[in-house]
Amino acid sequence: MTARDADHVVTTISTTPQQALSGTAVGTGSFAQCASCQCSIGEGSTVALRAHRFTDETRWTTAAIHCSRCLPDHGTITTPTTGAAEIVVAGRLTLRGDAATQSHRLVFTADEGPAAVLDYSGPDDGH
């Protein structure tokens, strides 16, 4: 579906949450911090990214990132939010460079396949 307004054209596409969340910038510089244990995590680290999207929004919002040690305790959604889709996705941290600006940033790269989705709750699952 394509819609136009005065400033730009908006095109709607279908994609998986993993594809939508891959490339999400996390942390500052070359490191991020685990939301659970506050340890420093960097390039190559196995992580889980927790994100949500309210029914009236088109974009996913990153809520937290957890290191591999904290996954057993924080890899599930224990209290779903009514009106929001919530997801926990497994992946790793990678550095993405921009040659033109000579800069880099730490980004989340989601694992592929259905097993990458550690947990999901739909907008009607909340309390």
N, C-alpha and C positions, 0 to 999 in steps of 0.2 A: 504494500500500500504506500502511496506517495501523497503527501500533503504539502501545500505551499502556503507560506504566509509572506508578509511584506519583506522579511529579511533573509529567509533561506528556505530550502526545500528539505523536508523531513521524510526519510524513507524508512519504513518499518521492515525489519528482516526477522526471520526466525533463527534462533541459535540456542545452543545448550548453555547452561550457566557456566560450565567450565570454560567454554570459548569466550563468554562475556567477561569473565573474571581474570583470564590469563592476560598478563601485561599490566595488571593493576600495580601502581607504584606503592611500595610499602617502606616504612622507616625513613631515615634520613641518611644520605650518603650511601655507604656500602653496608650498613647494618640496620636491622630492625630489632624490636624488643618483644619478647614473648609476653602476651597479655596476662599470663598466669604466674610464671616464676620470675619474670623480668630479666631473664638471661638475654645476652646479646646473640642474635642469629644473623648469619650472613650468607653469601653466595654458596650454593650447593646444599644448604640445609633443607631437610625434609620438614614440612610444616603443614598445618591445616589452616585454611582461611575461612572465617565465619563472616557471612554477608547476609543482608536482608534487602527486600524490595517491597514497599507498600503498594497496595493495589492501584493507587492513583499515580504511581511513579513509573517511569520507563527504565530507570537505571538502578543497578545494584549498588548498595552502599557497603563498603567494607567496615565491619564492626570490630574484628579482632583477628590477630594471628597468633597461633600457638606452636611452640616447638615440639619436636617428636617426643620428648620426655613427658610433656603435658597432655598429649593426645588421648591417653586412656581416660583421663578425667574430664577433658573438654572437647572431645570429638563428637558429642551428641547435643541435641537441642532438648533441654530438660523442661523449659517453660516457654512454649511457643507463644508468639504475639498475635492476637487477633488482628486481621487486616493486613498482615505482612507475610510474604513468603520468606522463609529463612533457610539457609543452606550452609553446610560445612563441607568444604572441598579439600581433598588432599593434593599436595603438589610440592614444589621446591622453589627456592629463591634463586634467581638468576640476575646477573648484571646486564643491563641493556645499555649499549653505548650509542652515542650520536657523534659521528665523525665531524659533521659540520660545526658543531658547537664545542667539540672536544670535551664532552661531558658524559657521565654515566649515572644510572640510577638503579636501585634495587627493585625488582619486580617479581610478582608471583606468577609462576607458570604451573597451571593445573595439570595433574595427571590425566591421562585419557581413559575413556571407557566408563561404564556404569559404576565400577568399583571405586572410582575417584570421589563419588558423592558419598561421604561418610554418614550424613544425615540430612533430612529435608523435612520441613513442615510447611504446609500450604496456608493460605490466608484464612481458611476456615478452621484451622486446627488449634487456634489460640484459646487462652483462658480469659 
